[in-house]
Amino acid sequence: MRNLQQLQMQVNVSEYDIADLQPGQLVEISADILKGQKVAGVVERISPTGELKEGSSAERVIPTVIRLTEYNDKLIAGINAKAEIILAEAKSVLAVPPEALVENEDGSCSVMRVKEDHTVETIPVRLGLETDLRVQLISDVIQAGDQLVLNPEGLTDGMTVQVTMV
């Protein structure tokens, strides 16, 4: 008989990502049955051996067990679920879509900020944590509420722009 109060899930982590994992890392679990809700979990165990990835002749995956630390009566054993392992977390930071970034020739990054007179200026920034949708900006100049240009290709300092909020 299964104890549904102590559900676990096994995920196969690519050999290319396994170095970033360690037991105790927090996990957010989602499933269609949860209808947008998420359940907390934690990396419980990482296998000491890899397995051949299904359908691949070379890549290996490492079985990893995640223990659910939060109960949700909608979750049942045997369903498909998705686990997002939190590798790092930053709170109360400035984050922008990747489309706001300009990669400079020297490899550094900058953003273009719209000034009150609707002209643009280039501001150098350092990058912090990244997701698929947001990149953390580290800057002493950029402040919350500043207007930044998305997809600033072709713009140079001092050019006048028309602001459209998105």
C-alpha positions in Angstrom: 0.0 0.0 0.0 1.3 3.4 -0.9 1.6 6.3 1.5 0.2 9.3 -0.5 1.3 11.7 2.3 5.0 11.0 1.3 5.0 11.1 -2.5 8.3 11.0 -4.4 9.1 11.4 -8.0 12.1 10.3 -10.1 13.5 12.6 -12.7 16.4 11.9 -15.1 18.8 14.8 -15.1 21.2 15.3 -18.0 24.8 14.6 -17.3 25.5 18.1 -18.5 23.4 19.6 -15.7 24.0 17.2 -12.8 27.0 19.1 -11.5 24.6 21.9 -10.4 22.5 19.6 -8.3 22.9 18.6 -4.7 20.6 17.0 -2.1 18.5 19.5 -0.2 17.9 21.9 -3.2 14.3 23.2 -3.4 12.0 22.0 -6.2 8.7 23.3 -7.5 6.5 20.5 -8.9 3.6 21.2 -11.3 1.2 18.9 -13.1 -1.9 19.3 -15.3 -4.0 17.9 -12.5 -2.9 20.8 -10.2 -4.4 23.4 -12.6 -1.6 26.0 -12.2 -0.9 25.3 -8.6 2.6 24.2 -7.5 3.8 21.9 -4.8 7.1 22.1 -3.0 9.7 19.4 -2.9 13.4 18.8 -2.2 16.1 16.9 -4.0 16.3 13.7 -1.8 18.9 11.5 -3.6 21.1 11.6 -6.7 22.2 8.3 -8.1 25.9 7.6 -8.1 25.6 6.1 -11.6 24.2 7.3 -14.9 22.1 5.6 -17.5 21.9 5.9 -21.2 19.4 8.5 -22.2 16.4 6.9 -24.1 16.8 7.5 -27.8 20.4 8.7 -27.5 23.6 6.9 -28.4 25.9 9.0 -26.2 24.2 11.2 -23.6 23.7 9.8 -20.1 21.1 10.8 -17.5 21.3 10.5 -13.8 18.2 9.3 -11.9 17.4 11.8 -9.2 14.7 11.3 -6.5 12.6 14.3 -5.4 10.6 14.1 -2.2 7.4 16.2 -2.0 7.5 18.3 1.1 4.0 19.8 0.6 0.8 17.8 0.4 -1.9 18.4 -2.2 -4.8 16.0 -2.3 -5.1 16.5 -6.1 -1.7 14.8 -6.6 -1.9 11.1 -7.0 0.8 8.4 -7.6 1.6 7.5 -11.2 0.8 10.8 -13.0 3.1 12.9 -15.1 4.5 15.9 -13.4 7.2 18.5 -14.0 9.9 19.4 -11.5 11.8 22.7 -11.6 14.9 22.5 -9.4 15.9 25.8 -8.0 19.6 26.2 -8.5 19.8 29.7 -7.2 17.4 32.4 -6.0 17.5 36.2 -5.8 14.8 38.3 -4.2 14.0 42.0 -4.7 16.3 42.4 -7.7 16.0 44.2 -11.0 15.1 41.8 -13.8 14.5 42.4 -17.4 13.6 40.4 -20.5 16.7 39.2 -22.4 15.5 41.4 -25.3 16.5 44.5 -23.4 20.2 43.5 -23.3 22.9 44.7 -25.7 26.0 42.5 -26.0 29.0 44.7 -26.6 32.0 43.8 -28.8 34.2 43.3 -25.7 31.7 40.8 -24.3 30.2 43.1 -21.7 26.5 44.0 -21.6 24.5 47.1 -21.5 20.9 48.4 -21.7 19.4 51.5 -23.3 17.5 53.7 -20.9 14.9 56.3 -22.0 15.5 59.7 -20.4 12.8 62.2 -19.5 13.4 64.1 -22.8 12.7 60.8 -24.7 16.4 60.4 -25.8 18.2 57.1 -25.1 21.4 56.5 -23.2 23.6 53.4 -22.9 24.1 52.1 -19.4 26.6 49.3 -18.7 25.3 46.5 -16.5 26.4 43.2 -15.1 24.2 40.2 -15.3 23.1 38.0 -12.4 20.8 35.1 -12.3 18.9 34.1 -15.5 15.7 32.3 -16.4 14.2 31.8 -19.9 12.1 34.9 -19.4 14.2 37.3 -17.1 17.8 38.3 -16.5 18.9 40.0 -13.3 20.6 43.3 -13.8 23.3 44.4 -11.4 23.8 48.2 -11.7 24.3 51.2 -9.5 22.6 53.4 -12.2 19.5 51.5 -13.3 16.6 51.9 -10.8 13.2 50.3 -10.5 10.8 52.2 -12.8 13.4 53.2 -15.4 12.2 52.8 -18.9 14.4 50.4 -20.9 14.3 49.8 -24.7 13.5 46.3 -25.9 15.3 45.2 -29.0 17.5 48.4 -29.2 19.3 47.4 -32.4 20.2 50.4 -34.5 19.8 52.9 -31.7 22.7 55.1 -30.5 23.1 57.4 -27.5 21.1 60.7 -27.9 18.6 59.4 -30.4 15.0 60.4 -29.7 12.4 57.6 -29.3 8.7 57.3 -29.0 7.7 55.4 -25.8 5.2 52.6 -26.1 4.6 50.7 -22.8 4.4 46.9 -22.9 
